[in-house]
Amino acid sequence: MSKRLWAGAALALALTVATGCSTSITGSPQPGLTPVELRNLKTGALATEPSDYQLHLSDGKKDVRLIEARRMLNYLVHPFDVDSDLTDIGYTKLMADPYSMTADGALPEFYKPVTDKYDLIAGAYVSRTNGSLRSMKRLIMAILRFPTAADSTGAAAEFDRITREQRERHDIQITGYPDARASSPDDLTVTAFQSHGPYLILTNAALPQPNRDGLADRVKKAIDLQIAQLDRQQPIPLDDVLDLPIDPDGIMRRAAPRAKDFSDPFFGIADFGPYQPSGILHFQRNPIEVRKAMEDSGVDLVGRRAGTVYRTRDLAGAFRLQTALTKPGKDDEIVDPPPGLPDVRCLRLNATDSNRLFNSFCAIVYGRYVAVVESSTPSTTRVDLRLQERAAAQYSILAKSE
């Protein structure tokens, strides 16, 4: 029995004895937090107090468009909803201009002229595979927002034309979508563009064996799901984007800020902001298990800075989510928690995360909140003191946010 459940069971037994044999207490033992002395935590030079979150608008229009891109990520289809095998994480990208659309493994450079011509407003992109090199399946999903439906339709035609210029391709017919521009060079892969109002839905799928009908079915399912998601929301005029809540319910204030010495494992701050659970799920290693845990534990809001904070229903839900977030893969390693924080769970990953460039992380529970902090741990390092300091600092911020 774990220490948490043992403590809960012992408490229940003590209460039963104290109230006498004639009285019974209903309910079940619940996990509890181990008491922590904040003053004894080793946090280095990291911030240990809650801090107000401020938007960074140094790039002007681009920063405003990134806010819309983060909102759009909440409505981007998950590849594993198209095929449950597609859980191996690839890239998750936010787009606000031609550079961010094509940087770091997102869309090819030859698509840049299209975004200039039709004035890309914002976009969100995700890729996942089945993790197999011998029998690979892949699905890339992206939604790009343009000023008008006419711009979206024009962009779809241009994207398709440029795609066909790269290599000889044949048409793939998508049932129910006569306007979908889908093509394949070999029936192993397909690239499709479907406009929907001001949005352009981009789908790129790959199968391990040639299967034209299978590719067409995969694209149809992806478009069906994506249109349903897009119809659940309305595009926000750029002039109104800054009216969106910067820090709903103080969730961003609870997340650790960027380190002043720039020692964070990631380079930029484009992904900083509040998310719905569906949006943050695009960054998860084991998304199917994490989504179920978020649903079961009542996660309704997430804030992402240098630390990522999840708000659950209660403490029991927080521990449930922590367990899912820290589930190790077969080649991952469980590492010791920081001194003085026995409830923290930490992992060293077998592979570096492709989005935030970390290979180790800790998940911290405090009250109804779970926070995740990350580090890039050298292979020769047994104990990552920097990661331990990040976890301790994030715990302190959560404890002082009440």
Phi and psi in degrees as a GROMACS rama.xvg file:
@    title "Ramachandran Plot"
@    xaxis  label "Phi"
@    yaxis  label "Psi"
@TYPE xy
-67.7972  161.526  SER-2
-60.2921  -36.135  LYS-3
-64.353  -50.6369  ARG-4
-69.4676  -33.7848  LEU-5
-61.5508  -42.9306  TRP-6
-64.1275  -41.3523  ALA-7
-65.3103  -41.7045  GLY-8
-65.9741  -40.2075  ALA-9
-62.4483  -40.2862  ALA-10
-63.8439  -44.0591  LEU-11
-61.5884  -40.5694  ALA-12
-64.4084  -43.341  LEU-13
-61.6835  -40.0346  ALA-14
-66.9351  -37.7907  LEU-15
-63.7584  -44.5827  THR-16
-64.0502  -41.7341  VAL-17
-66.252  -31.4406  ALA-18
-90.1761  -3.41807  THR-19
91.2788  166.038  GLY-20
-71.835  -23.3522  CYS-21
-81.0144  -8.53927  SER-22
-115.747  131.952  THR-23
-114.631  147.631  SER-24
-111.623  123.049  ILE-25
-84.8934  165.692  THR-26
109.506  -178.752  GLY-27
-131.067  151.586  SER-28
-63.2069  141.688  PRO-29
-118.643  149.489  GLN-30
-66.8898  150.653  PRO-31
-130.119  158.931  GLY-32
-79.2578  139.02  LEU-33
-73.0109  132.749  THR-34
-58.0672  141.452  PRO-35
-130.197  135.255  VAL-36
-90.8386  104.541  GLU-37
-58.6421  -36.9545  LEU-38
-67.662  -17.0912  ARG-39
-93.7064  -4.96533  ASN-40
-74.3975  142.305  LEU-41
-97.8577  107.227  LYS-42
-114.756  1.06171  THR-43
59.6412  -138.091  GLY-44
-97.6214  12.6419  ALA-45
-77.4423  154.692  LEU-46
-65.678  136.863  ALA-47
-121.671  3.90566  THR-48
-113.394  147.573  GLU-49
-57.2793  142.697  PRO-50
-134.762  139.786  SER-51
-63.7159  141.925  ASP-52
-93.6498  128.837  TYR-53
-117.798  137.092  GLN-54
-67.5973  140.801  LEU-55
-97.6249  113.184  HIS-56
-118.467  31.2346  LEU-57
-66.8652  -28.2449  SER-58
-94.7675  10.2257  ASP-59
58.3512  -115.351  GLY-60
-57.0135  -39.3011  LYS-61
-61.5765  -43.4839  LYS-62
-64.3868  -37.8803  ASP-63
-64.5381  -41.7013  VAL-64
-68.5982  -30.5209  ARG-65
-66.0756  -31.4482  LEU-66
-61.3443  -44.3481  ILE-67
-66.4301  -37.1223  GLU-68
-62.2189  -41.3755  ALA-69
-63.7922  -38.6274  ARG-70
-65.3213  -40.022  ARG-71
-65.4356  -31.2408  MET-72
-59.4319  -29.4039  LEU-73
-62.801  -20.3747  ASN-74
-112.686  5.16094  TYR-75
-77.7301  133.949  LEU-76
-63.3909  141.491  VAL-77
-86.6549  126.981  HIS-78
-54.5687  -32.5407  PRO-79
-73.6365  -10.2243  PHE-80
-80.4755  -18.9908  ASP-81
-85.3848  -40.0371  VAL-82
-147.435  116.522  ASP-83
-65.118  -11.69  SER-84
-76.2673  -16.204  ASP-85
-89.491  72.1351  LEU-86
-114.295  -8.15758  THR-87
-76.1788  119.206  ASP-88
-71.6367  138.379  ILE-89
-115.948  -124.57  GLY-90
-99.2873  143.201  TYR-91
-122.905  118.75  THR-92
-126.134  145.035  LYS-93
-110.22  135.58  LEU-94
-120.934  135.301  MET-95
-139.45  -4.53489  ALA-96
-166.977  174.825  ASP-97
-59.0106  -34.3351  PRO-98
-66.9176  -50.9424  TYR-99
-66.9356  -22.2436  SER-100
-71.9903  -28.1193  MET-101
-114.645  -1.92866  THR-102
-78.6407  147.775  ALA-103
53.809  51.6738  ASP-104
83.5329  13.5313  GLY-105
-86.6857  -127.025  ALA-106
-77.6678  152.842  LEU-107
-64.0342  153.325  PRO-108
-59.0515  -32.3409  GLU-109
-68.8645  -5.78928  PHE-110
-87.3923  -8.7511  TYR-111
-54.2574  -44.4389  LYS-112
-57.2273  -28.4379  PRO-113
-65.1057  -42.6894  VAL-114
-69.666  -31.4156  THR-115
-67.9004  -43.0791  ASP-116
-68.0087  -39.2749  LYS-117
-107.82  6.24883  TYR-118
59.0969  70.2174  ASP-119
-54.3417  128.053  LEU-120
-88.6451  -50.4843  ILE-121
-166.751  164.04  ALA-122
-161.863  162.19  GLY-123
-137.297  144.176  ALA-124
-141.869  140.923  TYR-125
-145.819  145.103  VAL-126
-134.446  140.609  SER-127
-144.421  154.421  ARG-128
-128.795  179.609  THR-129
-89.8405  2.50307  ASN-130
78.3101  8.5698  GLY-131
-105.605  130.312  SER-132
-84.4308  -30.3979  LEU-133
-78.4947  -33.6953  ARG-134
-138.846  65.0648  SER-135
-78.1795  136.608  MET-136
-119.624  143.792  LYS-137
-144.791  148.752  ARG-138
-144.348  125.939  LEU-139
-110.153  130.85  ILE-140
-123.909  138.898  MET-141
-147.44  145.347  ALA-142
-123.036  128.734  ILE-143
-118.125  132.53  LEU-144
-104.725  132.266  ARG-145
-118.961  169.257  PHE-146
-61.1673  -38.1444  PRO-147
-139.172  168.128  THR-148
-63.4328  -35.7795  ALA-149
-63.663  -38.171  ALA-150
-66.4524  -40.5702  ASP-151
-62.7653  -43.6635  SER-152
-64.5574  -42.1693  THR-153
-64.4738  -40.2815  GLY-154
-64.6552  -38.3497  ALA-155
-60.9287  -43.6365  ALA-156
-63.9345  -40.751  ALA-157
-69.4234  -43.4059  GLU-158
-58.404  -43.8362  PHE-159
-65.5442  -42.4363  ASP-160
-60.6787  -46.2721  ARG-161
-65.3145  -38.0479  ILE-162
-60.1683  -43.9019  THR-163
-71.1562  -23.3451  ARG-164
-71.2756  -22.7936  GLU-165
-75.4569  -27.7709  GLN-166
-167.271  146.765  ARG-167
-62.2799  132.812  GLU-168
-139.904  160.541  ARG-169
-121.499  157.846  HIS-170
-69.5235  147.614  ASP-171
-119.515  121.03  ILE-172
-85.0753  130.839  GLN-173
-108.579  112.946  ILE-174
-57.8689  129.331  THR-175
87.0983  -6.81645  GLY-176
-133.004  76.2638  TYR-177
-64.924  -21.6275  PRO-178
-91.5435  -2.62806  ASP-179
-66.9695  132.633  ALA-180
-101.019  94.5001  ARG-181
-122.312  138.048  ALA-182
-150.833  158.747  SER-183
-143.942  144.222  SER-184
-88.1004  -18.6882  PRO-185
-151.825  2.16127  ASP-186
64.3573  9.91873  ASP-187
-94.2623  -31.5905  LEU-188
-131.901  156.19  THR-189
-143.063  143.046  VAL-190
-123.6  130.231  THR-191
-135.352  145.18  ALA-192
-129.681  124.59  PHE-193
-132.752  121.724  GLN-194
-84.7266  149.201  SER-195
-150.015  97.5349  HIS-196
60.7204  -136.604  GLY-197
-78.0649  0.631132  PRO-198
-99.7111  146.6  TYR-199
-115.096  124.761  LEU-200
-97.8332  119.776  ILE-201
-107.283  130.273  LEU-202
-130.695  130.789  THR-203
-132.197  119.598  ASN-204
-125.813  150.902  ALA-205
-138.112  141.668  ALA-206
-123.309  156.974  LEU-207
-73.521  -21.8278  PRO-208
-130.567  149.059  GLN-209
-56.3223  129.736  PRO-210
-162.499  87.593  ASN-211
-62.2351  -44.8298  ARG-212
-65.4949  -38.1544  ASP-213
-63.3759  -39.8596  GLY-214
-64.8921  -43.3508  LEU-215
-62.29  -42.8612  ALA-216
-63.241  -38.3139  ASP-217
-65.9716  -43.5006  ARG-218
-64.6616  -42.8133  VAL-219
-59.5307  -46.3974  LYS-220
-62.301  -41.2147  LYS-221
-63.4906  -44.1995  ALA-222
-67.3902  -42.5909  ILE-223
-53.5268  -51.0691  ASP-224
-64.9446  -39.585  LEU-225
-70.2748  -39.6322  GLN-226
-63.1377  -40.9014  ILE-227
-60.1994  -39.4536  ALA-228
-68.685  -44.1298  GLN-229
-63.2369  -34.4066  LEU-230
-72.92  -9.52853  ASP-231
-82.1908  -6.85098  ARG-232
-139.596  173.03  GLN-233
-125.497  139.235  GLN-234
-62.6161  136.078  PRO-235
-94.1233  127.599  ILE-236
-55.2919  140.417  PRO-237
-58.4195  -32.3276  LEU-238
-65.025  -19.4379  ASP-239
-103.419  -3.26256  ASP-240
-61.2105  -39.3933  VAL-241
-70.8401  -8.03123  LEU-242
-83.9848  -9.33024  ASP-243
-65.5419  148.062  LEU-244
-59.3846  128.957  PRO-245
-76.513  -37.9355  ILE-246
-140.375  74.175  ASP-247
-60.7608  126.718  PRO-248
56.5583  23.1014  ASP-249
70.9223  19.8258  GLY-250
-67.8284  -35.8964  ILE-251
-71.8957  -31.086  MET-252
-64.208  -27.0468  ARG-253
-82.4361  -13.0885  ARG-254
-89.6616  141.625  ALA-255
-62.0134  134.63  ALA-256
-77.1459  170.966  PRO-257
-63.2159  140.895  ARG-258
-64.7753  137.163  ALA-259
-67.229  -23.784  LYS-260
-91.0869  9.14667  ASP-261
57.9095  34.7064  PHE-262
-89.6377  3.44132  SER-263
-62.0609  150.247  ASP-264
-71.5253  -15.6503  PRO-265
-99.1309  161.651  PHE-266
-91.7719  -48.3712  PHE-267
-112.461  -173.149  GLY-268
-126.084  21.8067  ILE-269
-61.1314  -28.8181  ALA-270
-91.5595  5.22501  ASP-271
-69.421  132.695  PHE-272
151.471  174.231  GLY-273
-80.938  147.275  PRO-274
-136.26  156.198  TYR-275
-81.8515  160.718  GLN-276
-54.3241  -37.3544  PRO-277
-63.8697  -31.5449  SER-278
-74.1688  -46.6546  GLY-279
-69.1742  -21.5066  ILE-280
-62.4155  -24.5997  LEU-281
-65.1094  -15.9974  HIS-282
-97.9135  0.959851  PHE-283
-87.8516  147.413  GLN-284
-74.6508  -43.264  ARG-285
-118.931  74.8832  ASN-286
-67.4754  -33.1175  PRO-287
-66.5224  -45.6935  ILE-288
-66.3812  -39.8574  GLU-289
-68.3705  -39.52  VAL-290
-61.4857  -44.1703  ARG-291
-61.9959  -41.5632  LYS-292
-64.9099  -38.975  ALA-293
-65.1859  -40.2282  MET-294
-66.1145  -46.5321  GLU-295
-65.1786  -33.2878  ASP-296
-94.5063  1.62613  SER-297
73.9371  31.6298  GLY-298
-63.5951  127.548  VAL-299
-127.167  -4.71762  ASP-300
-160.642  142.488  LEU-301
-136.621  138.547  VAL-302
-121.754  132.719  GLY-303
-124.687  116.232  ARG-304
-128.789  -134.71  ARG-305
-66.4544  -29.3774  ALA-306
-109.305  151.949  GLY-307
-113.682  122.995  THR-308
-114.427  128.691  VAL-309
-108.622  132.706  TYR-310
-99.3849  118.197  ARG-311
-102.877  -175.65  THR-312
-73.8247  -39.8238  ARG-313
-163.193  -177.339  ASP-314
-62.6813  -41.7686  LEU-315
-60.4477  -39.8984  ALA-316
-65.6455  -35.8745  GLY-317
-63.4817  -43.4857  ALA-318
-65.3432  -36.1838  PHE-319
-63.688  -43.4863  ARG-320
-67.37  -41.6706  LEU-321
-55.9786  -42.0414  GLN-322
-61.1538  -41.9079  THR-323
-69.3915  -40.8428  ALA-324
-65.4383  -29.6161  LEU-325
-105.054  17.3858  THR-326
-64.251  120.739  LYS-327
-79.6649  144.473  PRO-328
-75.9028  174.026  GLY-329
-63.8952  -25.4139  LYS-330
-109.951  8.6264  ASP-331
-84.3522  162.14  ASP-332
-125.372  128.441  GLU-333
-76.2506  129.342  ILE-334
-117.039  160.712  VAL-335
-65.1965  147.083  ASP-336
-71.3162  165.058  PRO-337
-63.713  153.429  PRO-338
-56.7019  134.094  PRO-339
83.3167  1.42013  GLY-340
-130.584  69.913  LEU-341
-66.9881  -20.6486  PRO-342
-83.171  -8.46392  ASP-343
-75.3534  142.203  VAL-344
-119.403  132.204  ARG-345
-130.057  148.096  CYS-346
-133.935  145.226  LEU-347
-109.21  124.846  ARG-348
-87.8386  152.17  LEU-349
-72.5145  -27.6918  ASN-350
-130.304  147.563  ALA-351
-73.6977  135.937  THR-352
-62.3717  131.669  ASP-353
-77.4026  -13.6074  SER-354
-98.7979  -47.6918  ASN-355
-107.046  -0.318134  ARG-356
64.4922  28.9362  LEU-357
-103.251  157.224  PHE-358
-130.2  7.78097  ASN-359
-150.132  151.312  SER-360
-158.346  163.021  PHE-361
-129.44  145.338  CYS-362
-114.759  123.114  ALA-363
-111.092  136.459  ILE-364
-110.956  133.287  VAL-365
-147.567  116.249  TYR-366
60.0436  -130.223  GLY-367
-89.6597  7.6228  ARG-368
-108.251  143.554  TYR-369
-121.502  130.963  VAL-370
-122.553  142.398  ALA-371
-119.369  129.209  VAL-372
-122.604  155.562  VAL-373
-132.68  162.347  GLU-374
-154.023  157.137  SER-375
-104.375  99.7482  SER-376
-91.7334  124.405  THR-377
-59.6203  145.527  PRO-378
-63.0039  -24.5799  SER-379
-87.8862  -3.02084  THR-380
-93.1341  124.327  THR-381
-82.9199  -45.5274  ARG-382
-117.671  117.949  VAL-383
-89.3724  96.3401  ASP-384
-63.2873  -32.6143  LEU-385
-65.3456  -42.0255  ARG-386
-64.5048  -40.9387  LEU-387
-61.7821  -40.4047  GLN-388
-65.6986  -39.882  GLU-389
-61.4909  -44.0445  ARG-390
-64.6099  -42.4554  ALA-391
-65.2657  -41.3778  ALA-392
-65.8609  -41.0945  ALA-393
-66.3889  -38.5302  GLN-394
-61.0011  -44.0432  TYR-395
-60.7113  -41.1135  SER-396
-62.4004  -44.3318  ILE-397
-63.4769  -42.4838  LEU-398
-63.8841  -31.4428  ALA-399
-92.845  2.88559  LYS-400
-90.8995  -5.24868  SER-401
